[in-house]
Amino acid sequence: MPSRIKLLVLFGGQSAEHDVSRVTASHVLRAVDPERYDVTPVAIGRDGRWMLAEAARAALAEGPGALPDALEVAGPDVDPMPVLAAAGPVVALPLLHGPFGEDGTVQGLLELAGVPYVGAGVLASALAMDKAKAKEVFAFNGIPQARWLTWRADELPADLADRIGADLGYPCFVKPANMGSSVGVSKVHGPGELAAAVDLALSYDEWIVVEEAVVGREIELAVLGNLDPQVSVPGEIIPGAEFYDYEDKYHDGRAELVIPAALDEAVAEQFRRLAIAAFRACRAEGMARVDFFYEETGPARGPLLNEVNTIPGFTPISMYPKLWQASGVGYGELIDRLIGLAIERSERRSARTRTDR
């Protein structure tokens, strides 16, 4: 990589995961090496305004200890394109969870600006964010999953409760198709709870996904790389609540992360193969956390893919950096490698998209 890179850290955003992004960005800023990176934090408000996060930059200049737990989304308004067109080697690090950040929209802007950026490209970002469409792609590629149904708001059948009961059974999970961090997710124990769960999911997206409730362990793996991706050791989440919900992930901290997961080596290898298969099926690059259920009883279907997350959390209790730490890649090195992968992909793609030949 170049000796010193201007690193644009994008955080905040317009999704319901705005506050998660603020926390993630603070911890990333504490880990970056100031001798390698000239960091410019750029905040995106809930209303879509772009701002130079001067308070965050001032705190960073004082030292990592001066950074707050969550970066402040405030500062003078800026036009995105001039910021992205800064002189010298520039790499963007989007830490924008959910829609309008993790779904290909910001990635498309960065492509237009010609700025290398960390993480998946436009297609993979959009596909992985849309759980309904991603499940179709994974099914086409033969990757085992739990049973699911999906509808748009205007397509919900009059006999919805009966359809779900016949095809999936209760309990089940109702989710907005385009959201993360378990926002808008409900566990529905019977038909009487369905209407409220559907209304909640539809308040976040016009598409909903309904999944069978799998009785099994929650196994996650971290993937890192472009053309030759590597995969971490598997980790297991033991939820502190009835399921691994938003509060359990970010507030209560009751969930237990077991790394590495207690799995036979043959089973662990099966998870690793499926994680790479899912990563490649949605054409991801850079990084992703791949989440599974492990069904050992009942139908005993083994590993079942849940979803691929292209911008996983980087908070202190987040699984992605912990998995890599257990696999021999520390936090700072992980950021360095992600930035290097962003530059490598940009150079590789530029060689095929030049207009001067």
PLY file of the C-alpha trace (Angstrom):
ply
format ascii 1.0
element vertex 357
property float x
property float y
property float z
element edge 356
property int vertex1
property int vertex2
end_header
0.00 0.00 0.00
1.10 3.65 -0.34
3.02 4.98 2.66
0.20 7.29 3.81
-3.43 7.09 2.79
-6.27 9.55 3.25
-8.92 7.41 4.90
-12.52 8.62 4.74
-14.50 6.94 7.51
-18.21 7.18 6.70
-20.60 6.67 9.60
-24.10 7.42 10.79
-26.50 7.03 7.89
-30.24 7.08 7.34
-31.19 3.60 8.52
-32.48 2.38 11.86
-28.92 1.16 12.51
-27.63 4.75 12.68
-26.54 4.51 16.32
-24.82 1.15 15.80
-22.72 2.80 13.08
-21.68 5.62 15.42
-20.36 3.09 17.94
-18.61 1.01 15.29
-16.88 4.08 13.84
-15.55 5.18 17.21
-13.81 1.88 17.79
-12.38 1.78 14.28
-10.93 5.28 14.72
-9.24 4.15 17.92
-7.50 1.34 16.07
-6.22 3.05 12.91
-2.52 3.84 12.73
-2.07 7.64 12.38
1.33 7.10 10.79
-0.29 5.18 7.93
-3.61 6.99 7.62
-4.76 10.59 7.53
-8.29 10.03 8.84
-11.25 12.21 7.90
-14.45 11.18 9.69
-17.51 12.00 7.60
-20.91 11.82 9.27
-24.16 11.16 7.42
-27.25 12.38 9.22
-30.56 10.61 9.52
-31.81 13.12 6.95
-29.05 12.20 4.47
-26.88 15.30 4.98
-23.11 14.77 4.77
-21.04 16.56 7.41
-17.37 16.85 8.31
-17.28 15.36 11.80
-14.89 17.92 13.24
-15.46 16.90 16.87
-14.48 13.33 16.04
-11.36 14.46 14.21
-10.35 16.78 17.07
-10.81 13.98 19.58
-8.77 11.64 17.40
-5.94 14.21 17.31
-5.87 14.17 21.12
-5.46 10.42 21.16
-7.69 7.33 21.00
-8.70 7.77 24.64
-10.41 11.07 23.85
-12.89 9.48 21.45
-16.43 9.04 22.79
-18.21 5.70 22.86
-20.27 6.84 19.86
-19.15 9.49 17.37
-21.21 12.67 17.17
-23.12 13.21 13.94
-22.54 16.93 13.62
-20.39 19.42 11.74
-20.45 21.67 8.69
-22.39 20.36 5.71
-20.31 19.17 2.77
-20.95 18.09 -0.79
-20.02 14.38 -1.01
-18.24 14.54 -4.37
-15.60 17.17 -3.47
-14.87 15.29 -0.25
-14.41 12.06 -2.17
-12.19 13.80 -4.74
-9.53 14.70 -2.17
-5.96 14.83 -3.44
-3.63 11.90 -2.97
-4.37 8.23 -2.35
-7.89 8.04 -0.91
-9.78 5.01 0.44
-13.30 5.13 1.84
-14.26 2.96 4.79
-18.08 2.77 4.90
-19.29 1.85 8.36
-22.93 2.36 7.44
-25.13 -0.49 8.55
-28.48 -1.16 6.90
-30.26 0.61 4.00
-28.60 3.66 2.40
-25.17 2.42 3.37
-24.84 -1.35 3.30
-27.21 -1.93 0.39
-25.11 -0.74 -2.56
-26.28 2.89 -2.61
-23.15 4.42 -1.08
-21.02 1.86 -2.90
-22.48 3.12 -6.18
-21.60 6.70 -5.26
-18.04 5.66 -4.46
-17.80 3.83 -7.79
-18.90 6.99 -9.63
-16.34 9.03 -7.70
-13.60 6.53 -8.56
-12.71 6.04 -4.89
-11.53 2.63 -3.64
-13.68 1.46 -0.74
-13.63 -1.29 1.83
-16.12 -4.10 1.57
-18.46 -5.61 -0.99
-19.32 -3.97 -4.28
-22.68 -2.68 -5.48
-24.20 -6.01 -6.50
-23.11 -8.01 -3.48
-24.10 -5.23 -1.09
-27.58 -4.90 -2.55
-28.11 -8.64 -2.77
-26.94 -9.49 0.74
-29.07 -6.70 2.21
-32.21 -8.05 0.51
-32.75 -11.25 2.48
-35.61 -12.37 0.24
-33.64 -12.18 -3.00
-30.45 -13.46 -1.39
-32.24 -16.61 -0.28
-33.23 -17.30 -3.87
-29.61 -16.96 -5.02
-28.33 -19.20 -2.23
-30.99 -21.80 -3.03
-29.98 -21.74 -6.70
-26.40 -22.42 -5.62
-27.44 -25.40 -3.52
-26.59 -23.87 -0.14
-28.82 -25.37 2.58
-31.15 -22.96 4.37
-34.15 -22.99 6.70
-37.56 -22.85 4.99
-38.89 -19.38 4.26
-41.69 -17.41 2.62
-41.65 -13.83 1.37
-44.21 -11.23 0.34
-44.43 -7.58 -0.61
-46.84 -5.46 1.43
-49.48 -5.37 -1.32
-49.22 -9.13 -1.92
-50.01 -10.42 1.56
-52.65 -13.16 1.21
-55.87 -13.02 3.18
-55.07 -16.43 4.67
-51.53 -15.42 5.69
-51.67 -17.07 9.12
-52.93 -20.32 7.66
-50.32 -20.30 4.88
-47.51 -19.81 7.38
-48.91 -22.48 9.67
-49.15 -25.00 6.85
-45.80 -24.28 5.18
-43.56 -23.31 8.12
-45.45 -23.91 11.32
-45.24 -21.93 14.54
-43.16 -20.53 16.08
-41.61 -18.60 13.19
-39.68 -15.38 12.64
-40.97 -12.34 10.76
-38.35 -9.93 9.42
-38.09 -6.89 7.17
-36.24 -8.08 4.08
-33.86 -5.10 4.02
-32.55 -4.47 7.50
-29.89 -5.76 9.87
-28.95 -5.96 13.55
-32.26 -7.79 14.19
-34.13 -4.49 13.83
-37.82 -5.14 13.17
-37.53 -8.89 13.82
-40.18 -10.72 15.86
-40.54 -14.27 17.03
-44.16 -15.28 16.45
-45.37 -18.08 18.69
-48.82 -18.40 17.15
-51.30 -16.81 14.72
-52.46 -14.31 17.35
-49.04 -12.60 17.32
-48.67 -12.47 13.55
-50.42 -9.18 12.70
-48.29 -7.10 15.08
-45.08 -8.76 13.83
-45.99 -8.11 10.19
-46.85 -4.47 10.94
-43.51 -4.00 12.69
-41.53 -5.53 9.82
-43.45 -3.48 7.23
-42.61 -0.29 9.12
-39.00 -0.83 7.98
-39.42 -2.31 4.49
-42.14 -3.12 1.98
-40.93 -6.74 1.74
-41.09 -9.21 4.61
-39.46 -12.58 5.09
-41.03 -15.26 7.27
-38.71 -18.08 8.35
-39.23 -21.29 10.23
-37.82 -21.31 13.76
-34.85 -23.66 13.76
-33.98 -25.42 16.98
-30.23 -25.35 16.79
-26.99 -23.56 17.58
-26.03 -20.19 16.07
-22.67 -20.43 14.33
-20.91 -17.51 12.64
-17.76 -17.25 10.52
-15.79 -14.29 9.22
-14.59 -14.12 5.61
-11.77 -11.85 4.43
-10.43 -11.45 0.90
-11.19 -10.76 -2.74
-10.36 -13.42 -5.32
-8.93 -15.85 -2.77
-11.00 -15.33 0.39
-9.96 -16.73 3.74
-12.32 -17.86 6.48
-11.93 -17.68 10.24
-12.53 -20.27 12.89
-16.23 -20.76 13.60
-17.74 -19.01 16.60
-20.96 -19.70 18.47
-23.47 -17.25 19.89
-25.46 -18.30 22.92
-28.22 -15.66 23.13
-29.08 -14.07 26.44
-32.66 -13.49 25.27
-35.17 -15.78 23.55
-33.30 -15.03 20.34
-30.27 -12.91 19.41
-32.14 -9.59 19.18
-31.01 -5.95 18.96
-30.83 -5.45 22.73
-28.78 -8.61 23.15
-26.36 -7.52 20.44
-25.72 -3.94 21.47
-27.13 -3.06 24.88
-27.55 -5.92 27.34
-24.38 -7.77 26.46
-25.89 -10.95 27.87
-25.10 -13.03 24.82
-22.14 -15.34 25.19
-19.64 -15.58 22.33
-17.80 -18.89 22.26
-14.70 -18.79 20.03
-13.83 -21.22 18.65
-17.13 -23.05 18.65
-17.08 -26.57 20.07
-17.42 -28.49 16.81
-15.87 -31.62 15.39
-13.20 -30.70 12.87
-15.15 -32.29 10.02
-18.21 -30.19 10.92
-16.09 -27.04 11.29
-14.65 -27.65 7.83
-18.16 -28.05 6.45
-19.07 -24.63 7.87
-15.94 -23.10 6.36
-16.74 -24.49 2.91
-20.32 -23.25 3.05
-19.21 -19.80 4.27
-16.93 -19.41 1.25
-19.66 -20.74 -1.04
-22.15 -18.17 0.28
-19.54 -15.38 0.04
-18.88 -16.24 -3.60
-22.54 -16.86 -4.48
-23.41 -13.23 -3.79
-20.09 -12.03 -5.32
-18.90 -10.50 -2.07
-15.41 -9.07 -1.71
-13.40 -7.59 1.13
-15.28 -8.85 4.14
-18.45 -10.53 5.32
-19.77 -12.32 8.34
-21.67 -15.46 7.39
-24.29 -16.66 9.86
-25.62 -20.20 10.19
-27.90 -22.35 12.28
-26.63 -25.80 13.22
-29.49 -28.26 13.52
-28.30 -31.37 15.34
-31.67 -32.78 16.44
-35.09 -33.29 14.89
-34.60 -33.29 11.11
-30.86 -32.87 11.89
-30.17 -31.02 8.65
-26.78 -29.83 9.88
-25.54 -26.35 8.86
-28.27 -24.03 7.52
-27.27 -20.65 6.12
-29.07 -17.74 7.76
-27.55 -14.68 6.04
-24.45 -12.88 4.80
-23.57 -9.51 6.36
-21.30 -7.39 4.17
-20.64 -4.66 6.78
-20.53 -6.56 10.08
-20.26 -4.73 13.36
-16.86 -3.71 14.76
-17.96 -2.88 18.29
-16.01 -4.41 21.20
-18.55 -7.24 21.50
-18.91 -7.81 17.75
-18.25 -11.24 16.35
-16.34 -10.34 13.15
-13.16 -8.85 14.72
-13.26 -11.39 17.55
-13.31 -14.27 15.07
-10.28 -12.89 13.26
-8.46 -12.21 16.50
-8.94 -15.87 17.38
-7.66 -16.76 13.91
-4.46 -14.75 14.33
-5.41 -11.38 12.80
-5.53 -8.51 15.30
-7.86 -5.51 15.08
-5.34 -3.08 13.60
-3.99 -5.60 11.13
-7.54 -6.46 10.09
-8.20 -2.83 9.17
-4.91 -2.66 7.26
-5.78 -5.77 5.29
-9.26 -4.52 4.44
-7.84 -1.26 3.13
-5.24 -3.16 1.11
-8.00 -5.32 -0.37
-9.92 -2.17 -1.33
-6.92 -0.82 -3.22
-6.23 -4.18 -4.89
-9.80 -4.50 -6.14
-9.87 -0.92 -7.42
-6.65 -1.41 -9.38
-7.81 -4.76 -10.75
-11.15 -3.39 -11.92
-9.65 -0.18 -13.30
-7.50 -2.22 -15.65
-10.70 -3.58 -17.28
-12.82 -0.42 -17.31
-10.45 2.17 -18.77
-11.97 4.39 -21.46
-8.63 5.54 -22.92
-7.85 2.44 -24.93
0 1
1 2
2 3
3 4
4 5
5 6
6 7
7 8
8 9
9 10
10 11
11 12
12 13
13 14
14 15
15 16
16 17
17 18
18 19
19 20
20 21
21 22
22 23
23 24
24 25
25 26
26 27
27 28
28 29
29 30
30 31
31 32
32 33
33 34
34 35
35 36
36 37
37 38
38 39
39 40
40 41
41 42
42 43
43 44
44 45
45 46
46 47
47 48
48 49
49 50
50 51
51 52
52 53
53 54
54 55
55 56
56 57
57 58
58 59
59 60
60 61
61 62
62 63
63 64
64 65
65 66
66 67
67 68
68 69
69 70
70 71
71 72
72 73
73 74
74 75
75 76
76 77
77 78
78 79
79 80
80 81
81 82
82 83
83 84
84 85
85 86
86 87
87 88
88 89
89 90
90 91
91 92
92 93
93 94
94 95
95 96
96 97
97 98
98 99
99 100
100 101
101 102
102 103
103 104
104 105
105 106
106 107
107 108
108 109
109 110
110 111
111 112
112 113
113 114
114 115
115 116
116 117
117 118
118 119
119 120
120 121
121 122
122 123
123 124
124 125
125 126
126 127
127 128
128 129
129 130
130 131
131 132
132 133
133 134
134 135
135 136
136 137
137 138
138 139
139 140
140 141
141 142
142 143
143 144
144 145
145 146
146 147
147 148
148 149
149 150
150 151
151 152
152 153
153 154
154 155
155 156
156 157
157 158
158 159
159 160
160 161
161 162
162 163
163 164
164 165
165 166
166 167
167 168
168 169
169 170
170 171
171 172
172 173
173 174
174 175
175 176
176 177
177 178
178 179
179 180
180 181
181 182
182 183
183 184
184 185
185 186
186 187
187 188
188 189
189 190
190 191
191 192
192 193
193 194
194 195
195 196
196 197
197 198
198 199
199 200
200 201
201 202
202 203
203 204
204 205
205 206
206 207
207 208
208 209
209 210
210 211
211 212
212 213
213 214
214 215
215 216
216 217
217 218
218 219
219 220
220 221
221 222
222 223
223 224
224 225
225 226
226 227
227 228
228 229
229 230
230 231
231 232
232 233
233 234
234 235
235 236
236 237
237 238
238 239
239 240
240 241
241 242
242 243
243 244
244 245
245 246
246 247
247 248
248 249
249 250
250 251
251 252
252 253
253 254
254 255
255 256
256 257
257 258
258 259
259 260
260 261
261 262
262 263
263 264
264 265
265 266
266 267
267 268
268 269
269 270
270 271
271 272
272 273
273 274
274 275
275 276
276 277
277 278
278 279
279 280
280 281
281 282
282 283
283 284
284 285
285 286
286 287
287 288
288 289
289 290
290 291
291 292
292 293
293 294
294 295
295 296
296 297
297 298
298 299
299 300
300 301
301 302
302 303
303 304
304 305
305 306
306 307
307 308
308 309
309 310
310 311
311 312
312 313
313 314
314 315
315 316
316 317
317 318
318 319
319 320
320 321
321 322
322 323
323 324
324 325
325 326
326 327
327 328
328 329
329 330
330 331
331 332
332 333
333 334
334 335
335 336
336 337
337 338
338 339
339 340
340 341
341 342
342 343
343 344
344 345
345 346
346 347
347 348
348 349
349 350
350 351
351 352
352 353
353 354
354 355
355 356
